[in-house]
Amino acid sequence: MEETDAPDAPEETASRGLSGMALLVAGAFFMEYIDGTVIATALPQMALTFGISPVDLNIGMSAYLLTLAVLIPASGWIADRFGSRQVFTVALAIFTLASVLCGLTQNVPQFVVMRILQGAGGALMVPVGRLAVLRSTPKSQLIKAIATLTWPALVAPILGPPLGGFITDYASWRWIFFINLPLGLIAIFAAWKLIPNPPRAARPPFDLFGFIASGAAMLSLVYGLELTGRHDASWPYMILFLALGVLALAVTARHLQRAEQPMIRLGSLKVQTFRVTMGGGSLFRMAIGAVPFLLPLLFQVGFGMDAFHAGSLVLAVFAGNLAMKPATTPLIRHFGFRKVLLVNGTLAALSLLACAFLTPQTPGWLTLAVLFFGGLCRSMQFTGISTLAFADIPQSDMSYANTLFSTAVQLSIGMGITIGAIGIRLGERLAPWLGLGDLPGIAYRLAFVLITLMSLLGLLDLLRLPANAGELVSRKPRPGRAKAG
């Protein structure tokens, strides 16, 4: 018992293989993220099995996202109360078991219940895994660790739909979930070996009112946003849920500011680098979240391409994401966070705008170049913003900051898809008014203009960063300081 509960020193953890732990957590993230998107192309076959229409199966995707939204705010308290290793391992087990049960379901009610259980595992797996890495990572290695943790969020939405289509065509939709069983068992074993087990912090009693209020806010906002993205959306219900979400969010913020022992402490927002990544950074994450939704629609619906051709083009974004990873740390160390995020953010916005000028006649090599370049820029920006968020946060406050950050990321991703859908609707109405109605895919191309403007708006917040923002993470060790230490 003494050996199991002994704290791991950060230096010792790093020497034993921080990269192994970061890769494990990133792999778990990939399982969680891809399960949110992989069933999109399998919906017709699943609907045929259940004897319903594909549209009615959207509730399975919504239930998963809503469960994540409600439970993520409590993840920090749970991790500190029961230990990162134990919670992460149990979350993996819940997620893996629920995946198998999803593949065994015979009707929609069973499937929805299993998706809720799967969402409960994912809600703990993602923030608790990130927290374990953040707590065990020296500031000098934070960029590399965050770069490892961010690639699933960039890659999964792009690989999910074609992977789901491939499995459905050549096997069965049930294997989308069964494939998680061997992966989950390997991850559970590795988690018990690699995730450190620091001494459990003395946590205050569970903030029940804060949990209920934040859960109601997230539930109402995410569901209201999900309604917005539907073609058959009921505007009164959408407005009602969004209004309830905003009201509950205001009540939550007031409670968290006044409560003696709140579930989430807002003190991290006093740190400028964290505050900027929550503001302008969220706008950029929304724009990123819209890209995997808009690109396939642009190519398939707008330009009339088949699914395989469209999927092959979108893989260029994935290639750009991977190609940028080795250069991320050297560039940030050489130029600093502020310069990299401003210059690269501008290039990322231009890459989004370039998508608005693609046509069916655009040469294939040029389309691939635009998508590859966009993948490069968005990968750098996503990693830079995510690293800067925790660059100046003290280790003692990592749990609260991580919970707040995870909640913001979940909302941003959901809102990104909604913004993409709203952009398409606006494009459909603006195209005739602008005299562009005859251009192929114009509604989707105008949607790219909208998310370009959103990403540029996020850059305005980054202008407030000082030149030495995140210096503890981005600077190279100096000989003088090394000796002094």
N, C-alpha and C positions, 0 to 999 in steps of 0.2 A: 504493500500500500504506500509506504513512504516513497518508494522509487517511482511509482506511477504518478503521485501527486507532486513530485518535486518540480520546481520551476525550471524552465529552460532559459539560460541566459541568452540574450540576443546574439552575442558573439558565437556562442556554442552552436546555436541553431543555425546561424549562417554558415558556419564551417561544416556542419553536417549535411548541408545541401539545401539551401533555400530555394534554388532553382527547381529541385525535385518537388518541394511542397507547392511552389507557385504553379508548376506544370500540372500537378494533381488537381489543385483548385480550379485552374483554367479548364481542365478536362471536364470537371463536374459542372462548371458554368456552361460549357458547350452542350452537355446533355440537357441542361435546364432550358437554355435559350432555344436550342433547335427543336425541342418538343413543343415550343410555343408556335412554331412556324411550319414544321414538317408535315402536319396533317392537312395543310391548306390544299395541296394537290390531291390528297386522298379522300377528300370529302365526298365526291360522287360515289366512289366504291363503298365507302362506309355507309352512306345514305341508302344504297341499294341493299346492303346487308341488313340494315335496321328497318327497311321498308318505309322510309320517309324521304322528303325532299332534301337536297344538300343544304338549302338555306336554313332549315330547321336545326342543322348540326352546329351552327354558329354558337349555340349556347355552350357547347363543349369548350370552345376557345375562350368564350367570355368568362365561364366559370373558373378556368385556370388563371386568367389574368386578374380577376376580381379577388381570388383567394390570395394571390401574391400581394396585391395592393393592401389588403386588410392586415395580413400577418407580418409584413416586413417591419413596421414600426416597433414591434415587440421583440425583434430578433436580438438587439443589443442587450436587453435585460436578460433574456433567456441564456445567451452565450456567457454572460458574466456570472449568472446564477449557477449554471450547471457545467460550465467549462467548454471551451471551443472544440476540443477534440471530441468530447462526448456528443455535443449537439450536432456537429458537422457529420459525424458518423451515423447518428440516428436519422438525420435528415436525408442522407444518402440512402439508408435502408428504406425509409418511407417512400422516397421517390422511386426507387427501384421496384419495390413491391407494388406500388400503385401503377407503374408502367406495365408490369405483367398483367395485373388485373384489368387494365384498360384494354389490353389485347384479348382478354377472355370474355368481355362484356357481350351481352346478347341483345340489349335494347338501349334506348337513349337514356332513361333514368339511371341505369347502372353506369353507363359511360360518364355521365355528368358527375355522379358521386365519386367515381375513381379519379376524374380530372381534378376535383376539389381536393382529394387526398394528395394527388401528385403536386398540386399547387402549394399545399401546406409544406411538403418536403422541400420544394424549390424555394419557398419564401425564407426558410431557415438556411438552406444550403448556400445561396449566393452571398448574402451579407455576412454570415458567420465565417464562411471561407475567406472572404476578402479581409475581414477583421483579423483572422489568424495570421495572414500574410503580413498585413500592415504592422501588427504588434511585434513580429519577429524580424522585420526588415530594417537594417540600419538605413539612415537617411541617404547615405551615399549609393545605396543599391535600389532606392525606391523607384527610379525611372524604369529600370529593367524589370522590376517586379510588376509594376502597373502595366507596362507594355505587354507582359505575358498574360495578365488578367483581362485585358481589354479586347484581345483579338476575338474571343468567342462572340462578344456583342456585335462585332463588325462582320464576322464570317457567317455565323449561324443563320441570320435572316436571308443571306444570299444562297447558301448551300441547302437550306431547309426544303424549299419547294421542289427543286429538281431531284433531291435525294428521296423525298416522299413519293414523287412520281415514278422514279426508277424502281423503288421497292414495291410500290403498288402494281406496276406493270409486270414485273418479273417474279413476284412472290405473292404477297397478300398485304393488305393494309395493316393487319395484325402484327406483322413483323416490324413495323415502325416502332412498336412498343416492346416486343419481345427482345429486340436487339440490345435494349438497355440492361437486360439481366446479366450477361457476362461482364459487360462494362461496369455495371454497378457493383458487382461482387469484387472485382479487382480494385475498384476505387475505395470500397469500404475497408479492405485489408490494408491498402496503402495509407489510407487516412489515419488508421490507428498507429501506424509506424512513423508517419511523417509530420502529422499535425502536432505542434507542441502543446503541452498541458500546463500553462502557468497557474500559479495559485489563484483560486477563485476570489474575485474581488468581493468586498463587503457591499452588497447592493441594498438599496432601500426597499421597502415593501412595493409590490407591483402596483403601478399607477393605473388602477382599473378605469377611472373616469377618462384619463388621457388616452388609454387604449380604445375605449368605446368611441370617444369623440374623433380620434384620428382615423379609426376604422370606418366610421360613418362618412367622414370627409373623403377618404380614398375610394370607398365603395361608390359613393354618389358621383364623384368626379370621373372615375374611370368608366362607370356604366353610362354616364351622360355623354362622355366623349365617344364611347363605343356606339351609342345610338346615333351620334352625329355622322359617323362614317357609313351608316346604312343608307341604301337608296330608298328604302321604305320607312325612313325615320319618322317618328311621330314628334313633331316639333314641340307641342305642349309638354310631353313627357321629358323630352331632352332638356328643355329649359328648366323644368321643375327639378330634375336631378342635378343639373349643373348649379342651380341656385342653392339647393340643399347642400351641395358639396362646398360651395364657397362659404355659406353660413357656418357649416360644421368646421371648416378650416379656420375661420375667424375665432370660433369658440375654442378650438384646440390651441391656437396660438396664444390666446388670452390665458388659458389654463396653464400652459407650459411656462409662461412668463411669471405667473403668480404662485404656482405650486411650490412648496418647499422641496418636494422630492418628485420632480416630473419624470415621466418615462423617457422623454427626449429632452436634452438640454440644448437650448438655442445659443449657448455661449460661443459655439464655433463660428457663428455668423459674425462675431466681432473681429475675427481674423480676416483681413482683407482678401487674401488669396482664396480662401474658402468661399467667402461671400460672392466674389466675382464668378467663380466656377459654378455656383448655384444659380446665378442670374443669367449672364451672357452665355455661360457654358450650357445651360439648359436649352436655350434657344438653338444652339448649334446641335445638341443631341436630338432635338426635334427634327431638324433638317436631315440629319443622318438617318433617323428612323423612317423618314418618308421615302428615301431613295430605293430601298429594296421593294417597296410597295409600288412605286411609280414606274421604275424601269421595265419590269416585265409587262405591265399594262401598255406602256408606250410602244414596245416592240411588237407585242402580240395583237392588241386591240387597235392601236393607232396605226401601225405599219403593216399589219397582216402577216407577221412572221409566225411560223409554227413554234411550238413550245421548246423543241430541242434547239432550234436556231437561236431563239431569244435567250434560253438558258446558257448557251455557249458564250454569247456576248457578255452576259452579266458576270460570268466567271472572270472576266478581265478585271472587274472591281476587286474580286477576291485576290487575284494575283498582285494587284497594286498594294492591297493591305499587307500581304506577307512580305513583299519586297521592301517596304518601308521599315519594317521592324528593326533590322540591324543598324539602320542609320539614325534611329530616333534618339538614342542616348548620346551619341557623339554630337549631333546637331544641337541638342538642348544644352549640353555642357559647353559647347563652343560659343553659342550666341546668347544663351539665357532664355528663360521662358517667355518674357515679354516680346522680344524680337521674333522668336520662332512662331508664337501664337498669332501675332499680328500679320506677319508676312505670309505664313502658311495659311492662316485663316482667309486672307484675301484670295490666295490661289485656290483654296477649296471652294470659295463662293463662285469664282470664275469657272471652275470645273462644273459646278451645278448649272450655271448659266449656259455653258457650252452644250449641255444636254438639250436645252430648249431649241437649239439650232440644228439638231440632227434631223435628217429626213430619210425616207426610204432610199433615196438616191445617193446618200452619203457613202463614200467608199468604206468597205469593211475595215481596212487598216486604220482609217481615221477614227471610226467609231470605237474600235478597240483602244486606240491611243487615248481618246478622251476619257473612256471609262477607267483605263489603267491609271492615268494621271489623277483622276478623281479619287481612286482608291488609295493612292499614295498620300495625297493631301489629307483626306478624311482620317486615315489611320494615324498620321502624325498629330493632327489636331485633337482627336479623341484621346489619345494616350497622354498628350501634353496637358490637357485640361484635367483629366482624371488624376494625374500625378500631382499637379499644382494644388489640387483640392486638399491634399493631405501633407503638403510639403512643410507647412508651418504649424501643424496641429501637434500639440504635445502628446506623448504616448498615453498619458493618463486620460486624455479626452478622445482617444481614437474611437472608442465604442460608440459614443454619442454622435460624433461627426460621421462615422460610417453608416449609422442607421439613418441619419438625415440625408446623407448622400444617396444611399440605396433607394430611399423613398422617392427622391427627386428623379433619379434615373428611371425608375419604373413608370412614373408619371410622364416623363419626357418621351419615352419610347412609345407609350400608348397614344400620346398626343401627336407624335410624328406621323403615325398612320392616319390619324384623323385629319391633320393638316393637309396631308396628301389628298385625301378624299375631298376635303373642302376646296382645295386648289383645282381639282378636276371639275367640280361643279361650277366654280367661278369661271373656269376656262370655257366651259360649255356656253355660259351666258355672255361672256365678253367677246368670244370669237366672232359672232355675227355683228356685234356692235362695232368691232374694230375692222370689219371687212375681211376677216381671215378665216371665215367659216369653211372655205373649200380646201384649206391646207390639211394634209393628212396628220392625224394625231395632235391637232393644235390644242385641244383641251389639256392633254397631258403635258405638252410643251409649255403652256402657260402656267401649269402647276409648278414646273421647275423654276419659273421666274419668281413665283411666290416664295418658295423655300430659299431661293437665292437671297431675296430681300430679308428674310428672317435671319439667315446666317450672317449677313452684313450688319444687321441690327445688334446681334450678339457681339460683334467686334467692338462696338462702341463701349461696351462695358469693360473690355480688355484694355482700352486706352487708359483707364484709371490705375492700372498696375504700375508700381514703381519699377525702375530699371533693374533693381536687384531682387525682384519678386522670386520667391522660392530658392534663394541663393544657397540655403543649407543643402538642398538636393542637387542643384544644377552645377555648383562650382566644383572645380577639380581640387583635390587635396593639395594644399600648398606646403612646401617643405618647412617654412617657418612655423606654420600652425601645427604641423605634424610633430615637430620637436617640442613645441610648447605643450602639446597634449600629452 
